[in-house]
Amino acid sequence: MTLDIKKEILRILKEDEEFRYTVAGLIGIEDLRRGQEELRHGLAKLEEAVARLEDTVAKLGEAVARLAEEQKRTSRTLRYIVKYIDEVSITLEEEARSIIEKRLREKGITVSLGMLVKPYVELDIYGSSDSITVIGETKTRLAPKHVRLLERKIEKIKSQEPELLKGKLWVHPEAYDECKAKNIWLNTPDKELTELC
C-alpha cells in the first residue's frame, strides 16, 4: 500500500463517519473471531482439566472409603485384643497385691489388700487390720519421686481420715534408696529389697 493510499484512507476515516464505523466493525469482528477461537481453545483445556480433577476426586473418595473401612476393622480388632487381655491377664496392681499378701502371710501377718479410692487420694495397694496398715504404689520404673508422692498421699490420709491408718504403717514404694533411708519395706515381684522391721 502506497503512502498516498494510506493518506486517503485516513482522510476518509476522519471525514466519513459511516466508513469509520464500518472499518471499526470489521476490525472488531476479526478481533472477536480470534477471541472466540482462543476462548474455545481455553474452554476445551478447562474441560480436560475438570475431567482430570473429577477423576482424581473420585479416586480420592474411593481411597478414603477404603481407609475408613480399614480403620473400622483395625478398631474392631483392637477392641477384641483389649477385651481379651483384660479377661485373661492380671494387672500389675493385682500381681503386686497378691505378692505382698503372700509375703505378709509368710511372716504370720494376714491382711487383705485392695485399692483405696477416695476423692482426695488413690492408692494401688491398701489393706488394714487391727495391728497393721499396708499402703503401696506399683510402678514399672523406680524413682525417688514415687516415694515422695506416696508420702504426700499418706499425709493426706492422716489429715482426712486417720482411722484408715491402724497399727504399724508399712509402705510399698519403688525407689530403693529412698525406702532404705526411710526404713520403708520395698518389694519387687521376685524379692524383698528392704527388711520388714
Contacts in CASP RR format, 6 or more apart in sequence:
PFRMAT RR
TARGET T0000
AUTHOR 0000-0000-0000
METHOD contacts of the structure
MODEL  1
MTLDIKKEILRILKEDEEFRYTVAGLIGIEDLRRGQEELRHGLAKLEEAV
ARLEDTVAKLGEAVARLAEEQKRTSRTLRYIVKYIDEVSITLEEEARSII
EKRLREKGITVSLGMLVKPYVELDIYGSSDSITVIGETKTRLAPKHVRLL
ERKIEKIKSQEPELLKGKLWVHPEAYDECKAKNIWLNTPDKELTELC
12 19 0 8 1.000
13 19 0 8 1.000
13 20 0 8 1.000
13 23 0 8 1.000
14 20 0 8 1.000
90 98 0 8 1.000
92 138 0 8 1.000
92 140 0 8 1.000
93 115 0 8 1.000
93 124 0 8 1.000
93 125 0 8 1.000
93 138 0 8 1.000
95 189 0 8 1.000
96 124 0 8 1.000
96 125 0 8 1.000
96 138 0 8 1.000
96 172 0 8 1.000
96 187 0 8 1.000
96 189 0 8 1.000
97 113 0 8 1.000
97 114 0 8 1.000
97 124 0 8 1.000
97 125 0 8 1.000
99 187 0 8 1.000
99 189 0 8 1.000
100 113 0 8 1.000
100 125 0 8 1.000
100 134 0 8 1.000
100 172 0 8 1.000
100 187 0 8 1.000
101 111 0 8 1.000
101 112 0 8 1.000
101 113 0 8 1.000
103 187 0 8 1.000
103 192 0 8 1.000
104 110 0 8 1.000
104 111 0 8 1.000
104 134 0 8 1.000
107 196 0 8 1.000
109 129 0 8 1.000
109 131 0 8 1.000
109 132 0 8 1.000
110 129 0 8 1.000
111 127 0 8 1.000
111 128 0 8 1.000
111 129 0 8 1.000
111 132 0 8 1.000
111 134 0 8 1.000
112 127 0 8 1.000
113 125 0 8 1.000
113 126 0 8 1.000
113 127 0 8 1.000
113 134 0 8 1.000
114 125 0 8 1.000
114 126 0 8 1.000
114 127 0 8 1.000
115 122 0 8 1.000
115 123 0 8 1.000
115 124 0 8 1.000
115 125 0 8 1.000
115 126 0 8 1.000
116 122 0 8 1.000
116 123 0 8 1.000
116 126 0 8 1.000
116 127 0 8 1.000
116 135 0 8 1.000
116 164 0 8 1.000
117 123 0 8 1.000
118 157 0 8 1.000
118 160 0 8 1.000
118 161 0 8 1.000
120 156 0 8 1.000
120 160 0 8 1.000
121 153 0 8 1.000
121 156 0 8 1.000
121 157 0 8 1.000
121 160 0 8 1.000
123 135 0 8 1.000
123 136 0 8 1.000
123 137 0 8 1.000
123 153 0 8 1.000
124 136 0 8 1.000
124 137 0 8 1.000
124 138 0 8 1.000
125 134 0 8 1.000
125 135 0 8 1.000
125 136 0 8 1.000
125 137 0 8 1.000
125 138 0 8 1.000
125 172 0 8 1.000
126 133 0 8 1.000
126 134 0 8 1.000
126 135 0 8 1.000
126 136 0 8 1.000
126 164 0 8 1.000
127 133 0 8 1.000
127 134 0 8 1.000
127 135 0 8 1.000
128 134 0 8 1.000
128 164 0 8 1.000
128 165 0 8 1.000
128 166 0 8 1.000
129 166 0 8 1.000
130 166 0 8 1.000
130 167 0 8 1.000
131 166 0 8 1.000
131 167 0 8 1.000
131 168 0 8 1.000
132 166 0 8 1.000
132 167 0 8 1.000
132 168 0 8 1.000
132 170 0 8 1.000
133 164 0 8 1.000
133 165 0 8 1.000
133 166 0 8 1.000
133 167 0 8 1.000
133 168 0 8 1.000
133 169 0 8 1.000
133 170 0 8 1.000
134 170 0 8 1.000
134 172 0 8 1.000
135 150 0 8 1.000
135 153 0 8 1.000
135 154 0 8 1.000
135 157 0 8 1.000
135 165 0 8 1.000
135 169 0 8 1.000
135 170 0 8 1.000
135 171 0 8 1.000
135 172 0 8 1.000
136 150 0 8 1.000
136 171 0 8 1.000
136 172 0 8 1.000
136 173 0 8 1.000
137 146 0 8 1.000
137 149 0 8 1.000
137 150 0 8 1.000
137 153 0 8 1.000
137 172 0 8 1.000
137 173 0 8 1.000
137 174 0 8 1.000
138 172 0 8 1.000
138 174 0 8 1.000
139 146 0 8 1.000
139 174 0 8 1.000
141 174 0 8 1.000
142 174 0 8 1.000
142 175 0 8 1.000
142 176 0 8 1.000
143 174 0 8 1.000
143 175 0 8 1.000
144 175 0 8 1.000
144 177 0 8 1.000
144 178 0 8 1.000
145 175 0 8 1.000
146 173 0 8 1.000
146 174 0 8 1.000
146 175 0 8 1.000
147 171 0 8 1.000
147 173 0 8 1.000
147 174 0 8 1.000
147 175 0 8 1.000
147 178 0 8 1.000
147 179 0 8 1.000
147 182 0 8 1.000
147 184 0 8 1.000
148 178 0 8 1.000
150 171 0 8 1.000
150 173 0 8 1.000
151 171 0 8 1.000
154 165 0 8 1.000
154 169 0 8 1.000
154 171 0 8 1.000
157 164 0 8 1.000
157 165 0 8 1.000
158 165 0 8 1.000
170 184 0 8 1.000
170 185 0 8 1.000
170 196 0 8 1.000
171 179 0 8 1.000
171 184 0 8 1.000
171 185 0 8 1.000
172 185 0 8 1.000
172 186 0 8 1.000
172 187 0 8 1.000
173 179 0 8 1.000
173 184 0 8 1.000
173 186 0 8 1.000
174 186 0 8 1.000
175 186 0 8 1.000
176 186 0 8 1.000
176 193 0 8 1.000
176 194 0 8 1.000
178 184 0 8 1.000
179 185 0 8 1.000
179 186 0 8 1.000
179 193 0 8 1.000
179 194 0 8 1.000
180 186 0 8 1.000
180 193 0 8 1.000
180 194 0 8 1.000
183 194 0 8 1.000
183 197 0 8 1.000
184 194 0 8 1.000
185 192 0 8 1.000
185 194 0 8 1.000
185 195 0 8 1.000
185 196 0 8 1.000
185 197 0 8 1.000
186 192 0 8 1.000
186 193 0 8 1.000
186 194 0 8 1.000
187 193 0 8 1.000
END
